[in-house]
Structure formats: C-alpha cells, structure tokens
Amino acid sequence: QDKISGSFEMLGLSSTSGTSAISGATYTAVPTDTIYNTTSNVSRICENGATVGSPSYATAFNINITNNLRELAAIGSLGAVGVGKGQCTVTGNITTYFGDLGIYSRAAALTNTSIAVALQQSTKGYVFYFPRVQLSAPRPNPGGINQDVTCEATINASKDTTTSTNFQLDMFYEVA
C-alpha cells in the first residue's frame, strides 16, 4: 500500500520567531486520522466523466500545481517588499493499462477532457477536480515479454469557463 503524498512551499514577506502562543489565538488539535493510501482510500478516478477502470485501470497519477509567485527583494530590506504574482499552472501525468484506445486517442488528438480523483476514509474525504485538461503526448510502453502494456499521457489544465478555475479541491464529511 503506497501512501498518498504531497508537498507545498510557502512564500511570505517576513518572519519573526517567538516562544509562546499568539495572544488570543486558538489552535485546532492535530488530527488523529490514519494516512490515506492508494489501496483502500482512492474511491474513484474519473476521466471525461467516466470511471477509469477495466480494461484500462489507472496505475499512476501525478499532479503539480505551481502558482509561480516570486519574492520581490529590495536593497535595504531584510524581508521581501512584496510578492510578485504569477500564473497558476497545473500539469502532471496519468498512466493506465493500455486496455482500450480511450485515453490514448484523446491525448493524441489533444482533446479537452476533465479528471477527478476522489479519496475517501470512512465518512469523509476529498475530491481533486480538474474541470478542463488537455491530455497530450501519449506514450504507450510495451514493456517486454510477460509484461503489461501501459500508456502514459501528459496533463495540462487550463481555466474552465463554467467553474472559472483550473483546479478545485472539495472536502466532504458526514454531519451527524
């Protein structure tokens, strides 16, 4: 069971250090949930509105979201004087068994589609939704004798006119 992982970077103007809590601040307790894994917590991967499944099960999905922010430095200032805004780019790839021509054909034709990945643990979870992506550069990998054929396609998300975004993260949970 592989764990589902991610990372992020922060960019700020300046920082200070201290040894006590901020006056008047309240802090949420650290969650005690178990780590999401790729065996029992990926409830669905969808492409073009349909579940990616037999005969082309997904074997890998990677995504990179970059806001391209940059520190604006100036002579005479220890910290940044501002943060330059950049374009949010969403790229990645998806690998499936080469069971049919669906994803391969859409990638070869540079067809716009959508991708959704749902993670669930008990009664709560997350849906990573990419409403408008272009699949490209399909790369069938025939492997060799006694190996399965897979197909990897590149993902490039762009702004969807209906949702006005290129990436949406939804959290859901059961309310008692």
SERO-4910 file (N, C-alpha, C, O; in steps of 0.05 Angstrom, whole numbers):
BEGIN
 pado doro    nc1    nc2    nc3   cac1   cac2   cac3    cc1    cc2    cc3    oc1    oc2    oc3
  Gln    A     17    -24      0      0      0      0     17     25      0     31     31     20
  Asp    A     17     39    -22     31     64    -23     15     85     -9    -10     85    -10
  Lys    A     28    104      4     14    126     16     10    148     -5     24    150    -25
  Ile    A    -10    164     -1    -15    187    -18      0    210     -7     -2    216     17
  Ser    A     17    222    -23     34    243    -12     32    269    -27     21    270    -49
  Gly    A     42    289    -15     42    316    -27     62    333    -13     71    326      9
  Ser    A     67    356    -24     84    376    -11     77    403    -20     63    407    -41
  Phe    A     85    423     -5     80    451    -14    101    469     -2    114    462     17
  Glu    A    103    492    -14    122    513     -5    107    538      1     86    544    -11
  Met    A    117    553     20    105    578     28    123    602     21    148    599     21
  Leu    A    111    624     15    126    649      9    113    671     24     89    676     22
  Gly    A    129    686     40    118    708     56    136    732     54    157    731     43
  Leu    A    127    754     66    142    778     66    164    778     86    187    786     80
  Ser    A    159    770    110    179    769    131    171    749    152    149    737    151
  Ser    A    188    745    172    181    726    193    193    736    220    211    752    221
  Thr    A    181    726    241    191    731    268    189    704    283    174    686    274
  Ser    A    204    702    304    203    678    320    194    685    348    198    708    357
  Gly    A    183    666    362    174    670    389    173    644    404    178    623    393
  Thr    A    168    646    430    168    622    447    140    617    459    137    598    474
  Ser    A    121    634    453     94    630    464     73    633    443     78    644    421
  Ala    A     49    625    449     26    627    430     19    656    426     24    673    443
  Ile    A      8    662    403     -1    689    397    -25    695    415    -43    679    419
  Ser    A    -24    719    427    -44    727    446    -72    726    434    -77    737    413
  Gly    A    -90    712    447   -118    710    438   -123    689    417   -146    684    409
  Ala    A   -102    675    407   -105    655    386   -115    629    398   -109    622    420
  Thr    A   -131    615    382   -139    588    389   -128    569    368   -126    576    344
  Tyr    A   -122    545    376   -109    526    357   -126    500    356   -135    490    377
  Thr    A   -129    489    332   -143    464    328   -125    441    335   -101    442    329
  Ala    A   -136    421    348   -120    397    355   -110    383    330   -123    384    309
  Val    A    -87    371    332    -76    356    310    -94    332    303   -101    318    322
  Pro    A   -100    328    278   -117    305    271   -104    278    278    -80    276    278
  Thr    A   -121    259    285   -110    232    292   -118    212    270   -116    188    275
  Asp    A   -127    221    247   -135    203    226   -111    187    216    -88    195    220
  Thr    A   -116    164    203    -95    149    191    -88    162    164   -103    178    153
  Ile    A    -65    155    154    -55    165    128    -72    153    106    -77    129    106
  Tyr    A    -79    169     86    -93    158     62    -73    141     47    -49    148     45
  Asn    A    -83    119     35    -66    101     19    -79     96     -8   -103    101    -11
  Thr    A    -64     85    -26    -74     81    -53    -89     55    -57    -99     49    -78
  Thr    A    -90     39    -36   -105     14    -38   -134     17    -29   -152      9    -44
  Ser    A   -139     28     -6   -166     29      4   -178     57      5   -202     59     13
  Asn    A   -163     78     -1   -174    105      1   -179    119    -25   -190    141    -24
  Val    A   -171    109    -47   -177    121    -73   -203    109    -82   -204     86    -93
  Ser    A   -225    124    -78   -251    112    -84   -258    114   -114   -274     98   -124
  Arg    A   -246    133   -128   -252    135   -157   -233    154   -171   -225    174   -160
  Ile    A   -225    146   -195   -211    164   -214   -228    165   -239   -234    145   -251
  Cys    A   -236    190   -246   -253    193   -270   -239    210   -290   -224    229   -284
  Glu    A   -243    203   -315   -233    219   -338   -256    222   -358   -269    202   -365
  Asn    A   -261    246   -366   -283    251   -385   -310    242   -373   -328    234   -388
  Gly    A   -313    244   -347   -339    238   -334   -343    208   -328   -363    201   -316
  Ala    A   -324    191   -336   -328    162   -332   -305    151   -314   -283    161   -316
  Thr    A   -311    131   -299   -291    119   -282   -270    106   -299   -276     91   -318
  Val    A   -244    111   -292   -222     98   -306   -220     70   -293   -212     67   -271
  Gly    A   -228     50   -309   -229     23   -299   -224      3   -320   -210      9   -340
  Ser    A   -234    -21   -317   -229    -43   -335   -236    -35   -364   -257    -24   -369
  Pro    A   -218    -41   -383   -193    -55   -381   -169    -37   -377   -146    -46   -378
  Ser    A   -174    -11   -373   -152      9   -372   -149     21   -345   -148     46   -342
  Tyr    A   -146      4   -324   -143     14   -297   -119     34   -295    -99     30   -308
  Ala    A   -123     54   -278   -101     73   -274    -80     61   -256    -86     47   -236
  Thr    A    -55     65   -263    -33     54   -246    -17     77   -233     -2     72   -214
  Ala    A    -19    101   -243     -5    124   -231    -19    150   -239    -30    153   -261
  Phe    A    -19    169   -221    -30    195   -226    -13    215   -210    -10    213   -186
  Asn    A     -1    234   -224     16    255   -212      6    282   -221     -1    286   -244
  Ile    A      7    301   -203     -2    328   -209     17    348   -196     27    343   -174
  Asn    A     22    370   -209     39    391   -199     24    418   -203     18    426   -225
  Ile    A     19    431   -181      5    457   -181     25    479   -173     35    477   -150
  Thr    A     30    498   -190     50    518   -185     38    546   -189     27    551   -211
  Asn    A     38    563   -169     27    590   -171     47    610   -183     40    632   -190
  Asn    A     73    602   -185     94    618   -196     96    646   -182    101    666   -196
  Leu    A     92    646   -156     96    671   -141    126    675   -137    142    656   -137
  Arg    A    134    700   -134    163    706   -131    166    728   -111    150    746   -108
  Glu    A    188    726    -96    195    745    -76    206    771    -89    223    769   -106
  Leu    A    195    793    -81    205    819    -91    224    830    -70    215    839    -49
  Ala    A    250    830    -76    270    839    -57    279    867    -64    276    876    -87
  Ala    A    289    881    -44    299    909    -49    323    914    -31    324    903     -9
  Ile    A    341    930    -40    364    938    -24    354    953      0    336    970     -2
  Gly    A    365    947     23    357    960     48    334    947     63    325    957     83
  Ser    A    324    924     53    302    910     65    310    881     70    318    867     52
  Leu    A    309    872     95    316    845    102    296    825     91    304    804     79
  Gly    A    270    830     93    250    813     82    241    823     55    252    842     44
  Ala    A    223    808     43    212    816     17    196    842     20    184    847     41
  Val    A    195    858     -1    179    882      0    152    877    -13    134    893    -13
  Gly    A    149    854    -25    124    846    -38    127    818    -50    148    805    -49
  Val    A    104    809    -61    104    783    -73     93    787   -102     71    797   -106
  Gly    A    109    779   -121    101    781   -149     82    759   -156     87    735   -150
  Lys    A     60    766   -169     40    746   -177     48    732   -202     59    744   -221
  Gly    A     43    706   -203     49    690   -227     24    676   -237      2    679   -226
  Gln    A     27    661   -258      5    646   -270      5    619   -256     25    606   -253
  Cys    A    -19    610   -248    -23    583   -237    -22    563   -259    -39    563   -277
  Thr    A     -2    545   -257      0    524   -277     -6    497   -264      4    492   -242
  Val    A    -21    480   -277    -28    454   -267    -20    434   -288    -31    433   -310
  Thr    A      0    417   -282     10    397   -301     12    371   -286     11    369   -262
  Gly    A     17    350   -301     21    323   -289     20    302   -310     24    307   -334
  Asn    A     14    277   -301     11    255   -320     -7    234   -307    -10    232   -283
  Ile    A    -18    218   -325    -34    195   -316    -24    171   -332    -20    172   -356
  Thr    A    -22    148   -318    -13    123   -331    -35    103   -327    -45     99   -304
  Thr    A    -43     89   -348    -63     68   -347    -53     43   -361    -34     45   -377
  Tyr    A    -66     20   -356    -61     -3   -373    -72      5   -400    -92     19   -402
  Phe    A    -59     -5   -421    -68      1   -449    -90    -19   -457    -85    -36   -474
  Gly    A   -113    -17   -443   -135    -36   -448   -153    -28   -471   -166    -45   -483
  Asp    A   -154     -2   -477   -170      7   -499   -158     34   -509   -138     43   -498
  Leu    A   -170     45   -530   -158     69   -542   -169     95   -531   -161    116   -541
  Gly    A   -186     95   -510   -199    119   -500   -180    142   -493   -180    162   -507
  Ile    A   -164    139   -472   -146    160   -463   -124    165   -484   -117    188   -490
  Tyr    A   -114    144   -496    -94    147   -517   -104    164   -540    -90    183   -549
  Ser    A   -128    159   -550   -140    174   -572   -144    203   -565   -139    221   -581
  Arg    A   -155    208   -541   -159    236   -533   -133    251   -530   -132    275   -536
  Ala    A   -113    237   -520    -86    250   -517    -74    255   -544    -62    277   -549
  Ala    A    -76    237   -563    -64    240   -589    -78    263   -605    -66    276   -620
  Ala    A   -104    266   -600   -120    287   -613   -119    314   -598   -131    333   -607
  Leu    A   -106    315   -575   -105    339   -558   -133    348   -550   -138    372   -549
  Thr    A   -150    329   -544   -178    335   -537   -179    344   -508   -167    333   -491
  Asn    A   -195    365   -503   -200    374   -476   -219    354   -462   -238    343   -475
  Thr    A   -214    348   -437   -229    330   -421   -229    339   -392   -220    362   -387
  Ser    A   -238    323   -374   -236    330   -345   -226    306   -330   -228    283   -339
  Ile    A   -215    311   -306   -205    290   -289   -214    296   -261   -212    319   -252
  Ala    A   -223    275   -247   -230    277   -219   -218    253   -204   -219    231   -214
  Val    A   -206    259   -181   -195    238   -164   -208    240   -137   -205    261   -124
  Ala    A   -222    220   -128   -236    220   -102   -221    202    -82   -216    179    -87
  Leu    A   -216    214    -59   -203    199    -37   -224    198    -14   -236    219     -8
  Gln    A   -227    175     -2   -247    173     19   -236    155     42   -223    135     37
  Gln    A   -241    164     66   -234    149     90   -258    150    108   -264    171    120
  Ser    A   -271    128    111   -296    126    127   -317    145    115   -325    140     92
  Thr    A   -326    165    130   -347    183    120   -337    210    111   -353    229    109
  Lys    A   -311    213    107   -301    238     98   -280    234     76   -269    212     73
  Gly    A   -275    255     61   -255    252     40   -251    278     25   -261    299     32
  Tyr    A   -237    275      2   -231    298    -15   -235    290    -44   -232    267    -52
  Val    A   -243    310    -60   -245    306    -89   -227    327   -102   -231    351    -99
  Phe    A   -207    317   -117   -189    335   -132   -201    336   -160   -202    315   -174
  Tyr    A   -210    359   -169   -225    362   -194   -210    381   -213   -204    403   -205
  Phe    A   -205    372   -237   -192    387   -258   -213    389   -280   -214    371   -297
  Pro    A   -229    411   -281   -252    411   -300   -245    413   -329   -261    406   -346
  Arg    A   -221    424   -336   -213    426   -364   -183    420   -367   -166    436   -360
  Val    A   -177    396   -376   -150    388   -380   -146    379   -409   -165    369   -422
  Gln    A   -122    383   -419   -116    373   -445    -95    351   -441    -74    355   -430
  Leu    A   -102    327   -450    -83    305   -450    -66    307   -475    -76    313   -496
  Ser    A    -41    301   -472    -23    302   -495     -1    282   -492      2    268   -472
  Ala    A     16    280   -513     40    263   -513     35    235   -503     49    226   -484
  Pro    A     15    220   -514     11    193   -504     35    175   -510     45    175   -532
  Arg    A     44    161   -490     68    144   -493     61    115   -485     63    108   -462
  Pro    A     54     99   -505     50     70   -498     77     58   -490     98     64   -502
  Asn    A     76     42   -470    100     28   -461     96     -2   -463     83    -14   -445
  Pro    A    106    -14   -484    100    -42   -488    115    -60   -469    110    -84   -468
  Gly    A    135    -50   -454    149    -67   -435    165    -88   -450    182    -82   -467
  Gly    A    159   -112   -444    173   -135   -457    156   -160   -454    132   -159   -447
  Ile    A    169   -182   -458    155   -208   -455    146   -211   -427    160   -205   -408
  Asn    A    121   -220   -424    108   -224   -398    105   -199   -382    104   -200   -357
  Gln    A    103   -176   -395     98   -151   -382     73   -138   -394     67   -141   -417
  Asp    A     58   -123   -377     34   -110   -386     41    -84   -401     61    -71   -395
  Val    A     24    -77   -421     28    -53   -436     13    -30   -421    -10    -33   -415
  Thr    A     27     -8   -416     15     15   -404     16     39   -423     31     38   -443
  Cys    A      2     59   -416      2     84   -432      2    108   -413    -15    110   -396
  Glu    A     22    125   -416     24    149   -400     17    173   -418     26    175   -441
  Ala    A      1    192   -407     -6    216   -421      0    240   -403     -3    239   -379
  Thr    A      8    262   -415     14    287   -401    -12    302   -396    -30    302   -414
  Ile    A    -15    315   -373    -38    331   -366    -30    360   -365    -11    367   -352
  Asn    A    -46    377   -378    -43    406   -376    -70    418   -372    -88    416   -389
  Ala    A    -75    430   -348   -101    441   -341   -102    470   -350    -82    484   -349
  Ser    A   -125    479   -358   -130    507   -364   -156    516   -351   -172    500   -343
  Lys    A   -160    542   -351   -184    553   -338   -209    544   -352   -212    547   -376
  Asp    A   -227    533   -336   -253    524   -346   -273    548   -345   -274    562   -324
  Thr    A   -288    553   -366   -306    576   -366   -330    573   -348   -341    593   -338
  Thr    A   -338    548   -342   -361    544   -325   -354    548   -296   -369    561   -281
  Thr    A   -331    536   -287   -323    538   -259   -304    561   -253   -299    567   -230
  Ser    A   -294    573   -274   -274    595   -272   -249    587   -256   -237    603   -242
  Thr    A   -241    562   -259   -217    552   -246   -204    530   -263   -217    518   -280
  Asn    A   -179    524   -256   -166    501   -269   -163    478   -250   -154    456   -258
  Phe    A   -169    482   -224   -167    462   -204   -186    468   -181   -188    491   -172
  Gln    A   -199    448   -171   -218    451   -149   -214    429   -129   -213    405   -137
  Leu    A   -212    436   -104   -210    415    -83   -235    417    -65   -240    438    -53
  Asp    A   -250    395    -64   -274    394    -47   -269    375    -24   -258    353    -28
  Met    A   -277    383      0   -275    365     23   -304    358     30   -321    375     30
  Phe    A   -309    333     36   -336    325     45   -333    308     70   -313    295     75
  Tyr    A   -354    310     86   -356    294    110   -385    291    119   -402    308    112
  Glu    A   -390    271    133   -417    265    143   -422    282    167   -406    282    186
  Val    A   -445    296    167   -452    312    190   -473    297    206   -494    290    195
  Ala    A   -469    293    231   -487    278    248   -511    295    256   -529    286    270
***
